[in-house]
Amino acid sequence: MKLIGLLLLSAFSTSVFAASGDVYCKDRYTNKPVKLDPKNSGSCISELYMGEVCFTGNRGAVIDLINSPEVDEAFSGTDGESVRSVKYHGRNEISYWQIDEANELSQKIIIERCTAEFFKY
């Protein structure tokens, strides 16, 4: 009986306390922080591509977000622009490659954790 309770508690805590992470950019008109939402007209997608973003939370969760099919799909209307090879970089950074297939260009982008100052507007 104790084993069943322990298993249920373990499953509950895993789903409730799952690591989360978010990516933010600044709205170009209001300068307000905006959370990356690839399902919402690609908010922050062009900023992600340009490296004009920061992140909060668990870096692994942020890497999963940037690698997600939804972010990949948000780039589908471009002429070959994408982000690839997202990985840990240093202690508080994430790196990825900005890919521009039409112009045969690539560039390494490094993003950092958002500061408290970032959220002031």
N, C-alpha and C positions, 0 to 999 in steps of 0.2 A: 504494500500500500504506500509506504514511504517513497519507494522508487517511482511509482506512477505520479505522485505529487511533485517529486523532484523533476521528473521529465516535463510535466506540464508547466511548472515554474520556469524551467529552462527555455522552453519554447516561447512562453509569454514574454520573458525578459529579452529574448533575442529579437522578437518582432517589435517590441515597444522601444527598446534602447538601441536599435540599429543605427549605425553611424550615418550621419548625413553631412552633406556639403553643398554649398551653393556658389554660383559664379555671378558676379555683379558688374554692371557697367554704369555709366552716367548717361542720363537722358540728354541728348544734345541740345534740347531747347530749354529745359527747366533745370538741368544739372542735378536732378534728383537721382538717387541710386535706383537702379532697375535690376531685378533678378532675371538671369537667363531663363527663358522659357521658349524652347524651340517650337512648341506647339502653338504659341501665341504670336503669330506673324513673325516668328524668328527674332523676338526681342533679344538684343545683345549679340546676335549671330555675327554681324559684320564687325562689331567690336572685338568679339572673340577671335575672329580671323586676323584682325590687326594687332591683337595683343593688348588692347585697351580695356582690360578687365582685371579684376582681382577676385579672390575667393575667400570663403569662410568655411569653417568646419573641418571635417575629416578629409585629408588629401586623397585617400583612396576612393572615397565617395565622389569627390570632385573629378577625379580621373575617370571613374565609371560614367559620370554625367557627360563629360566631354566626349567620351568614346561611344556614347549611346547611339542607337539607330535613329532616334529623334533628332539629334544634332546633325548626324550624317545626312538625314533627309532634308534638313533645313538648308543645306548647301546644294541640294539637287537642282535648283533653278539657275545655278551659276554656270560659268564656262570652265568648269574644272577646278574651282576653288574648294579647298577643304583643309581640315586640320588632321594630322596623323601623328602616330608614335608618341602619344601622351604618356608621360612618366614623371616620377619623382625627380626633383632637381634640388639638391641641397636640403637644408632642414625645413625651410618654410616656403619652398617654391615648387612650381610644376612647370615642366617644359613640354613643348610640342613643336611639330613642324608645320609651318604655314605652306600649303602647296598651291601653286598656280599652274595648272597643267597647260592652259592655253598659251602662256608665255614661257613655259618650261623653267619656272623659277621655284625655289624653295628657300625658306628662311626659318631659323630656329627662333622660337618665341619663348620667353620665360615670364611667367606671371607669379605674383606674390600674394600673400594674405592681405586682405583689406585692413586698412588702419581705421581707427575710430574717426580720424579726420575725414576719411572717404565718405562716411555716412552723414556728415554735416553738409547742409546746403542752404 
